[in-house]
Amino acid sequence: MREFSRSPDVGRKRWTLLLAAGLACSGANTCPSVAQIRVGPSDAVATTPLHIEGHQFVLKGKPFQILSGELEYARIPRADWRDRLRKVRAMGLNTVTVYVFWNLHETRPGVFDFSGQNDVAEFLREAQKEGLYVVLRPGPYVCAEWDLGGYPAWLLKDSIAADSSKPSMLLRSSQPEYLAAARRWMLRLGEELAPLQASRGGPIIAVQVENEYGSFNVKEDRQQYLRQVLQMVRDAGFGESMLYTADGGEELPSGSIPGLLAAIDFGTGDELHEVPLLQTFQPNAPVFIAEYWDGWFDHWGEKHQVTNAAVQESELRTAIEKGYSISLYMVEGGTSFGWMNGANSDGDNYQPDVSSYDYDAPIDESGRPRAKYFAMRKILAEGTHQIPTPVPDSPPMMTLPGVQLNQSRSLWTNLPSGIRADSPLSMEQVGQGYGYILYRTTIAAETKTPLGDTALLKIDPLHSYARVYVDGRLAGTIDRRLGQTQLRVAAHAGQRLDLLVENSGRINFTTKIRGERAGILGDVRLDNQALHNWEIVPLPMGAPPVDGYTEATCTGACFYRGSLSVTSPGDTFLNTSSLSKGVVWVNGHLLGRFWNIGPMGSLYLPGAWLHSGSNDVTVLDLDGGSSPSLSADDHPTYLDPKEPPKSASKP
């Protein structure tokens, strides 16, 4: 989905597109004309089960209105897939729209994982069992407020010869190296999912080509790139389904492919403006609203988003009455578990997303229908004249007493061995994708700093958050989110400098993704003198340490361990409002991040990841203290965002 600057209560106001309309077609950016893009019976591939006849879709010989909701297998525990799919069907929808996240499945070049939580084929089979068709969105780029828009971090490992700080791989381009990696991915995905197309008895009726490419502001040959992606999608076997592109109304000329259906994406309050743009651009085809944003997401340090349900319900009713096909983005948002949250940018700023992807969707993060779910269900029933299936019951949420985290160990205990380098290397350059990374050096004798005074430490660029330690003592933080690149520190020759850097989530939108490495991407300077001879320690933290814990008090960056006693497992929210900044694991599952700057003050804990008896809870808190605790609540907790510190040092 595209990123916009807006207030949460949009009403009828236009959303302001942060990327300028400089996407207008000129020069190499040759775009299809209205006449070229028209899709009708003569252009559509009528052999696909879903195809176009006039201004309507036809599926298996009968008129068909796509009534869909976006639901992501990666954001819902596998044990709960069936429950959520049943609730989608019970809402009155006939289809589910699904992104596929490349970075989850190809964690190393050529090594693929489609098992367990990553078994997307099983997710689609379960959708079919619940009476749902599937609109598939295989990427290779997906956006989705997901780290790097779903791209694997290893794509950015290699550097250009002239500047080691810049990756050589050019994402979303016709570069042969990029296309080879994307093609390998798409062909492998086709092995998993092409057999599940409706032409072969499966649920997939449509497949998206690329994703909102019209919003990608480049001066490259757009049609060449789009046709290369189209070809790899066909070569993967997905040509047996209806293929389409999707963009915002003003970006349709830049993101569409002649001969393919163009769909439109927009949000609350924009229907009256956006749909006519699509109808003008593509007059001889059905209207397909491929993403209708029925909510919004949260950034760290900003206000929690609540959207206008009344406007959403009105626009849904209008769409159904006019015969438009529509997909609600999202029907349930779920959770960006682990390190998978993305970040926004308008080109200059950096806004990391919280782990919760609740999205103010009809079904909340824990799988419970909201009031708007039932209102939309009624609208769907009235508009389609069909009685939906009963809504499955949701068991009560669980509330438990506080969890005392009585065992602890310092982050600095038994650090793994590091990598030696003259200058800092990014996470990707050392083969790391997510988590933290430690940069350690001793300030050389020839480094001139004023004795007894402070020196200016500068890290530029920093991606994305650093804790600065001098001889083991915390000297301060540098936060990309606040535009910071430097900090005054009391440091001089002979002292040890530690920079603990967090990948807070890679940007997932705009051309910024092309340089979105994590860690320290350039030199570290102290009073403008570059520091050298670094030890670099990757700390991916896919799992917490299992030994070295004691009953002694630990302060600073510490791991804490305790147990959650459960009689009968159920869904709950761990209240993290008493903690500072870090992550939480339960029974080995990384729930996500917490940060006391708000707006999230809790983490969703699925009951499917608990068992009767004692459950292991481990917390990493960068500002740990004595006797931290957690409570398990039957509701999420939201915090008022904290103001940035007045001492923030900006360039």
C-alpha positions in Angstrom: 0.0 0.0 0.0 1.1 3.6 -0.6 2.2 5.8 2.3 0.3 9.0 2.8 0.4 11.9 5.3 -3.0 12.3 6.9 -4.9 12.6 10.1 -6.5 9.4 11.3 -10.0 10.7 10.8 -10.0 11.3 7.1 -13.7 11.9 6.3 -14.1 13.2 2.8 -10.7 15.0 2.7 -8.1 14.0 0.1 -5.0 12.2 1.4 -1.9 14.1 0.5 0.5 12.0 -1.5 3.9 12.5 -0.1 5.6 11.5 -3.3 5.2 14.3 -5.8 3.2 13.8 -8.9 6.6 13.9 -10.5 5.8 10.4 -11.6 4.3 11.9 -14.8 5.4 10.0 -17.8 8.2 11.5 -19.9 11.4 10.4 -21.6 12.2 6.9 -20.7 9.1 6.7 -18.5 6.8 6.0 -21.4 3.4 5.1 -20.1 0.4 3.5 -21.8 -2.3 5.7 -23.1 -5.9 5.4 -22.2 -6.6 3.7 -25.5 -3.7 1.2 -24.9 -4.8 0.2 -21.5 -8.4 -0.5 -22.2 -9.3 -4.0 -21.2 -12.4 -5.7 -22.7 -13.5 -9.0 -24.2 -11.0 -8.7 -27.0 -8.0 -8.2 -24.6 -8.9 -10.4 -21.7 -7.7 -14.0 -21.6 -11.1 -15.7 -21.6 -9.6 -19.1 -20.8 -8.8 -18.1 -17.2 -11.6 -19.1 -14.8 -12.0 -15.4 -13.8 -12.1 -13.1 -16.8 -13.7 -9.9 -18.1 -16.8 -9.6 -20.1 -17.8 -6.0 -20.6 -17.9 -4.2 -17.3 -18.1 -7.3 -15.1 -16.0 -10.2 -14.0 -17.2 -13.7 -15.0 -16.1 -16.7 -13.0 -16.9 -20.2 -14.5 -19.5 -18.7 -16.7 -21.3 -16.6 -14.2 -21.1 -12.9 -13.2 -18.8 -12.5 -10.2 -18.2 -9.6 -7.8 -14.9 -9.9 -5.9 -15.7 -9.2 -2.3 -12.4 -9.7 -0.5 -10.4 -9.0 2.6 -6.6 -8.9 3.0 -5.3 -11.5 5.5 -1.6 -12.4 5.9 -0.5 -15.9 6.9 2.7 -14.5 8.4 0.8 -12.2 10.8 -1.4 -14.8 12.3 -0.2 -18.0 14.2 -0.7 -21.0 12.0 -3.0 -22.6 14.6 -5.4 -19.7 14.2 -5.5 -19.5 10.4 -8.7 -21.5 10.1 -10.5 -19.3 12.7 -9.6 -16.1 10.9 -10.6 -17.5 7.5 -14.0 -18.6 8.9 -14.6 -15.1 10.2 -13.7 -13.7 6.9 -16.3 -15.9 5.2 -18.8 -15.3 8.0 -18.5 -11.5 7.3 -20.0 -12.2 3.9 -16.8 -12.0 1.8 -16.1 -14.5 -0.9 -12.4 -14.0 -1.4 -9.2 -13.4 0.6 -6.2 -11.4 -0.7 -2.8 -12.6 0.3 0.7 -11.1 0.1 3.7 -13.5 0.0 6.8 -12.3 1.8 10.0 -13.2 0.0 12.2 -12.6 3.0 10.5 -15.2 5.1 10.9 -18.0 2.5 14.4 -17.4 1.1 16.5 -16.5 4.1 19.7 -17.3 2.3 20.2 -17.2 -1.5 18.8 -20.4 -3.0 17.6 -21.8 0.4 13.9 -21.9 0.7 11.5 -22.6 3.5 7.7 -23.3 3.0 7.2 -25.3 6.2 5.3 -24.6 9.4 4.3 -20.9 9.8 5.7 -20.4 6.3 3.4 -22.9 4.6 1.5 -20.4 2.5 0.1 -23.2 0.3 -1.6 -24.7 3.3 -3.0 -21.3 4.1 -4.6 -21.1 0.6 -5.9 -24.6 0.9 -7.6 -23.8 4.2 -9.1 -20.7 2.6 -10.6 -22.9 -0.1 -12.0 -25.3 2.5 -13.8 -22.3 4.0 -15.4 -21.4 0.7 -13.0 -18.5 -0.2 -11.3 -17.7 -3.4 -7.8 -16.2 -3.4 -6.3 -13.1 -5.0 -2.5 -13.7 -4.8 0.1 -11.0 -4.5 3.5 -12.7 -5.0 5.7 -9.5 -5.2 8.5 -9.7 -5.6 8.0 -6.4 -3.8 5.0 -6.2 -1.4 5.3 -3.0 0.8 2.8 -4.1 3.6 4.6 -2.2 6.4 7.0 -5.1 6.3 10.8 -4.9 6.7 12.2 -3.8 3.3 8.8 -4.4 1.6 9.4 -8.1 1.9 12.8 -8.2 0.2 15.4 -10.4 1.8 18.2 -8.4 3.5 20.9 -10.4 1.7 20.0 -8.7 -1.5 21.8 -5.6 -0.2 25.0 -7.5 0.9 27.3 -6.7 -2.0 28.7 -3.2 -2.5 29.5 -1.1 -5.5 33.2 -0.9 -6.2 33.4 2.9 -5.9 31.6 3.1 -2.5 31.5 0.2 -0.1 28.7 1.9 1.9 26.2 1.5 -1.0 24.7 -1.8 -2.1 25.3 -2.9 -5.7 21.9 -4.5 -6.0 19.3 -2.1 -7.5 15.9 -3.2 -6.1 12.8 -2.9 -8.4 14.9 -2.4 -11.5 15.9 -4.1 -14.8 19.4 -4.7 -13.4 20.3 -8.3 -14.5 21.5 -9.3 -11.0 18.2 -8.2 -9.4 16.1 -9.8 -12.0 18.0 -13.1 -11.7 17.3 -13.2 -7.9 13.7 -12.2 -8.3 13.1 -14.7 -11.0 14.6 -17.5 -9.0 12.2 -16.6 -6.2 9.2 -16.3 -8.4 9.8 -19.7 -10.1 10.3 -21.4 -6.8 7.0 -19.8 -5.5 5.3 -21.0 -8.6 6.2 -24.6 -7.7 4.3 -24.1 -4.4 1.3 -22.1 -5.5 0.7 -22.4 -9.3 -1.0 -25.8 -8.7 -3.5 -24.0 -6.5 -5.0 -21.9 -9.3 -8.7 -22.2 -10.1 -7.8 -23.6 -13.5 -6.5 -26.7 -11.7 -9.3 -26.9 -9.1 -7.6 -24.5 -6.5 -8.8 -21.2 -5.0 -6.5 -18.7 -6.9 -8.5 -16.6 -9.3 -6.2 -13.6 -9.8 -2.5 -12.7 -9.4 -1.1 -9.2 -9.0 2.0 -8.2 -11.1 4.4 -6.2 -9.0 2.8 -3.8 -6.5 2.0 -0.1 -6.9 5.0 0.4 -9.1 3.4 3.7 -10.3 4.4 5.2 -6.9 8.1 4.3 -7.3 9.7 7.6 -8.5 12.4 6.5 -10.9 13.5 7.7 -14.3 14.0 4.3 -15.6 12.1 2.5 -18.4 9.0 1.5 -16.4 7.4 -0.6 -19.1 10.6 -2.6 -19.6 10.7 -3.5 -15.9 7.0 -4.2 -15.6 7.0 -6.5 -18.6 10.0 -8.4 -17.1 8.1 -9.0 -13.9 5.0 -10.0 -15.9 7.1 -12.5 -17.8 8.5 -14.1 -14.7 5.0 -14.3 -13.2 3.9 -16.1 -16.3 7.0 -18.3 -16.4 6.2 -19.3 -12.8 2.9 -20.7 -14.1 0.5 -18.0 -12.8 -0.7 -17.1 -16.3 -3.6 -19.4 -15.8 -5.2 -16.7 -13.5 -6.3 -13.2 -14.3 -3.3 -11.0 -14.0 -3.6 -7.3 -13.0 -1.7 -4.3 -11.6 -2.8 -1.9 -8.8 -2.0 1.7 -8.2 -3.4 4.9 -6.9 -5.5 6.9 -9.3 -2.9 9.4 -10.2 -0.2 6.8 -10.6 -2.2 4.5 -13.0 -0.4 5.6 -16.1 3.0 4.9 -14.5 2.2 1.5 -13.0 -0.1 -0.2 -15.5 0.7 -2.7 -18.3 -1.1 -2.5 -21.7 -3.5 -5.4 -22.0 -3.7 -6.2 -18.3 -6.5 -5.1 -16.0 -5.6 -2.0 -13.9 -7.0 -1.9 -10.3 -7.0 1.0 -7.9 -5.9 1.5 -4.3 -7.2 4.2 -2.0 -8.4 4.8 1.5 -11.2 6.1 3.7 -13.0 9.1 2.2 -11.5 8.9 -1.3 -13.9 6.8 -3.2 -15.6 9.7 -5.0 -12.3 11.0 -6.2 -10.4 7.9 -7.0 -12.9 5.7 -8.7 -13.6 8.2 -11.6 -9.9 8.4 -12.2 -9.9 4.6 -12.8 -13.0 4.8 -14.9 -11.5 7.5 -17.1 -8.2 5.7 -17.5 -9.8 2.3 -18.1 -13.4 2.9 -19.3 -14.1 -0.6 -20.7 -13.5 -2.8 -17.7 -15.0 -3.5 -14.3 -13.9 -1.4 -11.3 -11.7 -3.4 -9.0 -10.7 -1.6 -5.8 -7.7 -3.8 -5.0 -7.0 -2.1 -1.7 -9.5 -0.1 0.3 -7.7 1.0 3.4 -10.2 0.6 6.2 -7.8 1.5 8.9 -4.2 2.6 9.5 -1.1 1.6 11.3 1.0 3.1 14.1 4.6 4.5 14.3 6.7 4.6 17.4 6.4 7.9 19.2 3.2 8.9 17.4 -0.5 8.8 18.3 -2.4 5.6 18.0 -4.5 5.5 14.9 -8.3 5.2 15.0 -10.2 5.7 11.7 -13.7 6.7 10.6 -15.8 3.5 10.6 -19.0 5.4 9.5 -17.3 6.6 6.3 -15.8 3.2 5.6 -19.2 1.5 6.0 -20.8 4.1 3.6 -18.2 3.7 1.0 -18.4 -0.1 1.2 -22.2 0.1 0.7 -21.7 2.3 -2.4 -19.1 0.0 -3.9 -21.3 -3.0 -3.5 -24.4 -1.2 -4.9 -22.5 0.0 -7.9 -21.2 -3.5 -8.7 -17.5 -2.7 -7.9 -15.2 -5.4 -6.8 -13.3 -4.5 -3.6 -10.7 -5.9 -1.2 -10.7 -4.5 2.3 -7.1 -3.7 3.4 -7.1 -5.2 6.1 -9.9 -7.5 7.2 -7.5 -8.4 10.0 -4.1 -6.8 10.4 -2.6 -9.2 12.9 1.0 -8.8 14.2 4.4 -8.2 12.6 6.0 -10.8 14.9 9.7 -10.9 15.5 11.7 -8.2 13.7 9.5 -7.9 10.7 8.0 -4.4 11.1 8.8 -1.9 8.4 9.1 1.8 8.4 7.9 4.8 6.5 9.7 7.8 5.0 8.7 10.7 2.9 12.2 10.9 1.5 13.9 12.6 4.5 12.3 11.3 7.7 12.2 7.9 9.3 9.1 6.4 11.0 9.5 2.9 12.3 6.3 0.9 12.7 5.2 -0.8 15.9 5.0 -4.6 16.0 1.2 -4.5 16.3 -0.5 -4.4 12.9 -4.0 -4.2 14.4 -4.8 -1.5 11.7 -8.1 -0.7 13.3 -9.4 -3.4 11.0 -12.9 -5.1 11.2 -11.2 -8.0 13.1 -8.8 -6.9 15.8 -5.3 -8.1 16.3 -6.4 -10.9 18.6 -9.0 -12.2 16.1 -12.1 -10.6 17.8 -14.6 -8.9 15.5 -15.1 -5.2 16.1 -18.4 -3.3 15.8 -17.5 -2.3 12.2 -17.2 -6.0 11.3 -20.8 -6.5 12.1 -21.9 -3.3 10.4 -20.0 -4.3 7.3 -21.4 -7.8 7.5 -24.9 -6.4 7.4 -24.0 -4.2 4.4 -22.6 -7.2 2.6 -25.7 -9.3 3.3 -28.0 -6.5 2.1 -26.0 -5.8 -1.0 -25.5 -9.4 -2.1 -28.9 -10.7 -0.8 -27.0 -13.6 0.7 -27.2 -14.8 4.3 -23.6 -15.2 5.6 -22.5 -18.2 7.7 -22.6 -17.8 11.5 -19.8 -15.8 13.1 -17.5 -18.3 15.0 -17.3 -17.7 18.7 -14.2 -16.1 20.1 -13.1 -17.5 23.5 -12.6 -15.0 26.3 -9.3 -13.2 26.5 -7.1 -14.2 29.4 -6.1 -12.0 32.3 -3.3 -13.2 34.6 -1.4 -11.8 37.6 2.0 -10.2 37.1 5.0 -12.2 35.9 8.1 -11.6 38.1 11.3 -11.8 36.0 13.5 -12.9 38.8 16.5 -14.2 36.8 18.7 -12.0 34.8 22.0 -11.8 32.9 23.8 -8.9 31.3 23.7 -8.4 27.5 27.5 -8.0 27.8 28.0 -11.4 29.3 29.7 -14.0 27.0 29.4 -12.0 23.9 30.0 -14.0 20.7 33.3 -13.5 18.8 33.3 -10.6 16.5 34.6 -9.7 13.0 37.6 -7.5 12.6 37.3 -4.6 10.1 39.1 -1.3 9.6 35.8 0.6 9.2 32.2 -0.3 10.3 30.3 -2.8 8.1 26.5 -3.0 7.8 24.4 -5.9 9.0 24.1 -7.1 5.5 27.8 -7.0 4.8 28.4 -9.4 7.8 25.6 -11.7 6.7 23.0 -10.5 9.3 19.4 -9.5 8.6 17.8 -8.4 11.9 18.3 -7.6 15.5 21.2 -5.8 17.0 24.8 -5.3 16.1 27.7 -4.2 18.3 30.6 -2.0 17.1 33.6 -1.9 19.4 36.9 0.0 19.2 39.5 1.5 21.4 40.0 5.2 20.7 43.5 5.4 19.2 46.3 7.4 20.8 46.5 9.7 17.8 42.9 10.7 18.1 42.9 14.2 19.4 40.1 15.0 21.8 40.0 17.7 24.6 41.0 16.2 27.9 38.3 16.7 30.6 35.9 18.0 28.0 33.5 16.5 25.5 34.0 15.4 21.9 31.5 15.3 19.1 30.7 11.7 18.1 29.1 11.5 14.6 27.6 8.4 12.9 26.2 9.2 9.5 24.4 7.3 8.2 23.0 5.4 11.1 20.3 2.8 10.5 18.6 3.2 12.9 19.1 3.5 16.7 22.4 3.5 18.7 23.3 3.3 22.3 26.7 4.8 23.0 28.9 3.4 25.8 32.3 4.7 26.9 34.2 2.2 29.0 31.0 0.4 29.6 29.0 3.4 30.8 26.0 4.6 28.8 26.8 8.1 27.3 23.6 8.6 25.4 21.6 7.5 22.3 21.4 8.5 18.7 18.1 8.0 17.0 17.5 8.2 13.3 13.7 8.6 14.0 14.6 12.0 15.5 16.9 13.0 12.7 20.0 12.5 15.0 23.4 11.6 13.7 25.7 12.9 16.5 26.2 13.1 20.3 28.6 14.9 22.5 30.5 12.4 24.7 33.2 12.6 27.3 35.7 10.3 25.6 39.4 10.4 24.9 42.3 8.3 23.6 42.6 4.9 25.2 39.0 4.5 26.2 36.7 1.7 24.8 33.8 2.9 22.7 30.8 0.5 22.2 28.0 1.3 19.8 25.0 -1.0 20.2 22.9 -0.5 17.1 19.4 -1.7 16.5 17.8 -2.3 13.2 14.4 -0.7 14.1 12.9 -1.8 10.8 13.9 -1.1 7.2 11.9 1.4 5.2 9.4 -0.5 3.0 8.3 2.2 0.6 9.7 4.8 -1.9 13.1 4.6 -3.6 14.7 4.7 -0.1 14.5 0.9 -0.1 17.5 0.8 -2.5 19.9 2.0 0.2 18.1 0.7 3.2 21.0 -1.3 4.8 20.9 -1.7 8.6 23.6 -0.8 11.1 26.4 1.8 10.6 26.7 2.6 6.9 29.6 5.0 6.9 32.5 6.2 9.1 32.2 6.9 12.8 34.0 10.2 13.6 35.1 11.7 16.9 35.7 15.4 16.5 35.8 14.8 12.7 38.5 12.1 13.0 37.5 8.7 11.6 37.8 5.9 14.1 39.3 2.6 12.9 40.1 -1.0 14.0 36.6 -2.2 14.8 35.4 -5.4 16.3 31.9 -6.1 14.9 29.7 -8.5 16.9 26.4 -9.6 15.2 23.6 -10.1 17.7 20.6 -11.3 15.5 18.7 -12.6 18.6 16.5 -15.0 16.8 16.4 -16.7 20.2 17.3 -15.5 23.7 20.3 -16.9 25.6 19.5 -20.0 27.6 22.2 -20.0 30.3 24.1 -17.6 32.5 21.1 -16.3 34.4 21.4 -15.6 38.2 19.2 -14.1 40.9 21.5 -11.1 41.2 20.2 -7.7 40.2 21.1 -6.6 36.7 20.8 -3.1 35.4 21.4 -1.6 32.0 21.0 -3.8 28.9 19.9 -7.1 30.4 18.0 -10.3 29.7 15.3 -11.2 32.3 13.6 -14.5 32.7 10.5 -15.7 34.4 7.5 -18.0 34.0 3.9 -17.4 33.2 1.6 -20.0 34.9 -1.4 -20.9 32.8 -4.3 -23.2 33.7 -6.1 -23.1 30.4 -4.3 -21.3 27.5 -6.0 -18.3 25.9 -5.1 -15.2 24.0 -3.8 -12.3 26.0 -1.8 -9.1 25.9 1.5 -8.7 27.8 1.5 -5.3 29.4 5.0 -3.9 28.8 4.3 -0.3 30.0 6.7 -0.7 33.0 9.6 -1.6 30.7 11.8 0.7 28.6 12.9 -0.6 25.2 13.5 -4.1 23.9 11.8 -7.4 22.9 9.9 -10.3 24.5 10.0 -14.0 23.8 7.4 -16.5 25.1 8.2 -20.2 24.8 10.8 -19.3 22.1 8.4 -17.2 20.1 9.6 -13.6 19.5 6.4 -11.5 20.0 7.9 -8.2 18.9 9.2 -4.9 20.2 8.3 -2.7 23.1 9.3 0.9 23.7 8.0 3.3 26.3 7.7 6.2 23.9 4.3 4.7 22.8 1.8 4.3 21.4 1.9 0.6 22.0 2.2 -0.5 25.7 1.6 -4.2 25.2 2.3 -7.2 23.0 -0.2 -9.7 21.7 0.4 -13.2 23.0 -1.5 -15.9 21.1 -3.0 -18.6 23.2 -1.8 -21.1 20.5 1.8 -20.4 21.7 1.0 -21.2 25.4 0.5 -24.5 27.2 -1.0 -25.5 30.5 1.5 -25.1 33.3 4.7 -23.0 33.3 5.5 -21.0 30.2 9.0 -19.4 29.7 9.1 -15.6 29.3 12.3 -13.8 28.4 12.7 -10.1 28.1 15.6 -8.0 26.7 15.3 -4.5 28.2 18.0 -2.0 27.2 17.3 0.0 30.4 16.8 -2.8 32.8 16.5 -2.4 36.5 15.7 -4.5 39.6 12.7 -6.8 39.6 11.0 -6.0 36.3 7.5 -7.5 35.8 4.8 -8.1 33.2 1.1 -8.6 33.5 -1.2 -10.4 31.1 -4.3 -8.4 30.3 -7.5 -9.1 28.3 -7.0 -5.9 26.2 -4.2 -4.0 24.5 -2.6 -1.0 26.3 -1.9 2.3 24.5 0.5 5.0 25.8 0.5 8.7 25.2 3.5 9.3 22.9 6.5 10.8 24.6 8.0 14.1 23.4 11.5 13.7 22.0 14.2 14.7 24.5 15.1 18.4 24.2 18.8 17.5 24.3 18.5 15.6 21.0 21.5 16.4 18.8 20.7 16.9 15.1 23.1 17.7 12.3 
